[in-house]
Amino acid sequence: MNARVHAAAAEATQVGNPAVNIAIFGAFVLVTLVIVFRASKTNKTAADYYAGGRSFTGGQNGTAIAGDYLSAASFLGITGAIAVNGYDGFMYSIGFLVAWLVALLLVAELLRNTGKFTMADVLSFRLKQRPVRMAAAISTLAVVFFYLLAQMAGAGGLVALLLGISSRAGQSAVIVVVGALMILYVLVGGMKGTTWVQIIKAALLIAGAAVMSVWVLAKFGFNLSDLFQGAIDTFGEGGEALIQPGLQYGLNPTSQLNFLSLAIALVLGTAGLPHVLMRFYTVPTAKDARRSVVWAIWLIGVFYLFTLVLGFGAGALVGKEEILAAPGGVNSAAPLLAFALGGEILLGIISAVAFATILAVVAGLTITAAASFAHDIYASVIKHGQVNPDGEVRVARMTVVVIGLLAIAGGIFAQGQNVAFLVALAFAVAASANLPTILYSLFWRKFNTSGALWSMYGGLVSCIVLIAFSPVVSGKVDPVTGLSLSMIKDTSVDFSWFPLENPGLVSIPLAFLLGIVGTHLGRKDASPEKFAEMEVRSLTGAGSEKAVTH
């Protein structure tokens, strides 16, 4: 079986039967499209389009949050990272899960009580509306763009593996198709259709991961030690490093700082992710928002335990070399494991679930970006709040098309990158640009507009500049193969001067510091009365229903 997977991967041909793969894919897409079209019939107001009519229960919304959060990064990227880097790869799972405690304890209920449709509603509650909304919208669009890069790269690699498309042009065509489907989902279904797709997708993804995990454990007598030993044996010389820290992040001081930077970004990023924060507005009460997060933590936690088994299972039954040789590279570990376990039928089902995962997540991201532009920039800044809900939703739908086209272009550029790593960059942007301002707005009485703008723009610009001049974009070369591991594949191009691959270690503390400096240097426009009103509303929910009715 290992030889079969090796041959398929090494020759860069399709794994399994392309006809079966396409048939299962088509069935999944068809079912989800029917759901979206049915949901679209009830979209009558802006609240329906942006927030699903606030009609979802805590359990439903928690499942949808899990569906939104368990993206291609979680299934494809983390499984591949664990298969190739063992213990260090599992740190992604730990970071993504621990981050939810920050979201639960600090922001979920408070945001639901204070806001209306978007994160900017909260940030502008007691500050100057127009500049703060503009900054919040720009940071939202930046986070969404980086997140979309990961999903598009994952989609390209996944379908390329199934159809045997090894050329960059072929994978680019796949990304275009995914982008077109994403635009259709959001244009038609809005938040209500997107939420139902995410609920179904979360159930399918967790069930699929559970089946594969039990299957893998059965092959090793339900003994984790035997599973780890199998991965070590398949790895070959130096395989013991798989079960010890340091294979990826302990090679030198720079890689250790890389790990610290990654950990900070993962743990703090979730509480600043606009598409996750927006989900808190789809429930009727703050209590349901809190219940949503509890549901999400349980579902996400169980899934991340499965990734440990899936990652080491891929390492044991497929092998590092076969995974890296396949179209899609490290992101191919989960589909290759499915093929090794159950042949083309299981491969088709698991890959279709992964594809549905990508579609659901990009739909959620896109509607968040569209809502942010239409609600925060168009309605509040350009039209000064003088716009009817229908006009706002129409602008949101136009924005969806533009964002979809940008996502397609970015996804083509980011091909071959580990999707879990790309998502970590989005987390760094969210934690740098959004989280300091959210926390200061909720908890610091003297925080003012100047502090918010310094923090948001400073965190956003510093984060993006450091990413642009890091080894992620240029200058990272595999010492063995001599091939570029950066987004720019030409090894002669190297303009990197920032040594870390994730900027969180620098940009997140800088954003917190800039918020303090800007507050003390700027105009003292903080209103004690507005802070008191916000504090009461965020903690008790008093007056929040008036704020969220349209």
C-alpha positions, 0 to 999 in steps of 0.5 A, a space after each residue: 500500500 505504501 508503494 502504491 501511494 509512493 508511486 502515485 505521488 512520485 509520478 505526480 499522477 492522480 491518486 485514485 479514480 478521477 471520475 469517482 473523485 469528480 462525481 463525489 465532488 459534484 454531489 457535495 457541491 450540488 447539495 450545498 448549492 441547494 441549501 444556499 438557494 433555499 436559505 436565500 429565499 428568506 433573505 429580506 433585510 440587511 440583518 438577514 444577509 449579514 447576520 442570518 436574521 439572528 435566528 440561530 441557537 447557541 448550539 447551531 452557531 457554535 457548530 457553524 463557528 467550528 465549521 468556520 474555524 476548522 478550515 483547510 489549515 486545520 485539516 490539510 495544513 496541520 495534518 501535513 505539518 504533523 506528518 512532516 514535523 511531528 511534535 512541532 507540527 502539533 503545536 499548531 493544533 494547541 495554539 489554535 485551540 488555546 486561542 478560543 479561551 481568550 475569545 471566550 473569556 475576553 470578547 465573545 459575550 461583550 462584543 455581542 452585547 455592544 455591536 450590530 453587524 461588524 467589529 467596527 460597530 464595537 470599536 466606534 461605539 465611543 470613538 469618532 465614527 468615520 476614522 475608526 470605521 475606516 481603519 477597522 474595515 481596512 484591517 478586516 479586509 487585510 485579515 480576510 485576504 491573508 486567510 483567503 490565500 490559505 484556503 485558495 492554496 489548499 483548494 488548488 493543491 487538493 484538486 490538483 492531487 485528485 486530478 493529477 494536475 502537477 503544472 502551476 497553470 493547471 492548479 491556477 485554473 482550479 483556484 479560479 473555479 473555487 473562487 467562482 463557486 465561492 462568489 456564487 455561494 455568498 451572492 445568493 445565500 448571504 450569512 444564512 446560507 453560509 451558516 447552514 453550509 458551515 454546520 453541515 460541513 463541520 459535522 461531515 469534517 469531524 465525522 470524517 476525521 473520526 472515522 479515519 482516526 479510528 481506522 488508523 488506530 485500528 491498524 496499530 492495535 489502538 496503541 498510540 505508542 505503536 503509531 508513533 513508532 510506526 511514524 518513526 520507522 517510516 521516517 528513517 534515520 533521525 525519526 526519533 525527532 518526530 516525537 520530540 520538540 525541535 525538529 522544525 523550531 529548535 534548529 537555531 535561535 532564529 527558529 526558536 524565536 519563530 516558534 515563539 512568534 507563531 505561538 503568540 500569533 495563534 493564541 491572540 489571533 482568534 479574538 481579533 478574527 473579524 469573520 469569527 467575531 461576526 458570527 457572534 451577531 447571528 444569535 439572539 442574545 449574549 447568553 447564546 453567544 457565550 454558549 456558541 463559544 463553549 460548543 465551538 471549543 468542544 468540537 474544535 478540541 475533539 477535532 484537533 485531537 484527531 489531527 494528532 492521530 491523522 498526522 502521525 498516521 500519514 507519517 507512518 502509512 504514507 511517509 514524508 517523502 511521498 507527501 512532499 513529492 505529491 501535487 500540493 506537497 505537505 497539504 496532501 497528507 490527509 488525502 494520501 492517508 485516506 487513499 492508503 486506508 480505504 482506496 479511492 472511495 474514502 479518498 473521494 469522500 474525504 477530499 470532497 469534505 475538505 473541498 466543502 470545508 474550503 468553500 464554506 470557509 471562503 464564503 464566511 470570509 467573503 461575506 465578512 469582508 463584504 459586510 465590512 466594506 458595505 456597512 463600515 465604509 460605504 454606508 457609514 463613511 461615504 454615505 454618512 449613514 444615509 443609505 437604505 438597507 437594500 442599497 447597502 446589501 447591493 454594495 455588499 454583493 458587488 464587493 463580494 465579486 471584487 474580493 473573489 477576484 482578488 482572492 483568486 489572484 492571491 491564491 495563484 501567487 501562494 501555491 505550494 505554501 503550507 496552508 496552516 502557516 498561511 493562516 498563521 499569518 492572518 492570525 498575526 495580522 488580526 492580533 496586531 491590527 484588531 485585538 489591542 483596539 478591541 481590548 482597549 475599547 472594552 476595558 480602558 476608560 481613557 482610550 481615545 480615537 487617536 490611540 485606536 488609529 495608532 494601534 490599528 494602522 501601526 499594527 497592520 502596517 508593521 505586520 504586513 511590512 515585516 511579512 513582505 520582507 521576511 523569508 515567507 516572500 523571498 529568500 528561503 531556499 531548501 538546503 537539500 534540493 536548492 529549491 525556493 520555499 518562499 512565495 517567489 520561486 526565483 531563488 535569485 530574488 531575495 529582498 528579505 531582511 526580517 529573519 522571522 517567518 511570522 511577525 507576531 513577536 514584534 508587531 503585536 506588542 508594538 500595536 499594544 504600545 502604539 495604542 498607549 502612546 497614541 492615547 496619551 499624545 492625541 486629542 483627549 476625546 474619550 467620553 466617560 459617559 459613553 464608556 460607562 454606557 458601553 461598559 454597562 451594555 457589554 457586561 449586562 446586555 442592557 440596551 443591546 437589543 435596541 442597538 441590534 434591531 434594524 
